[in-house]
Amino acid sequence: MPDVKLSIAGRDYFVACNAGEEKRLLELGAMVDATAQQVAGGARGLTETRGLLFSALMLADRLHDAGGAARPDTAQPSAAMVQSADILEGLATRLENLALRLEN
């Protein structure tokens, strides 16, 4: 299982992925990094954890606005959308927990 180095908000993260998924993971990492840079430039005093939380929320909002998130009046979401939503929800929960620990 290959490891991919993602540079997000000035920090490097090594993420394992399946063979052949490296390019896609790098593209997604670049999207997260661009959003994190945008968040960091617009809000001073944010902790790293809160910055990543807001980045995740902004990306989820864009996905929703693009029609990629399930809406009550549409057909059932695809398995990929459900998986993406679960991943984002888990990430948001972990980031919120980290932020709480850092604040206390």
Summary of the structure (lengths in Angstrom):
residues: 104
radius of gyration: 14.9
end to end distance: 37.3
largest distance: 43.0
contacts: 251
relative contact order: 0.11
helix: 62%
strand: 12%
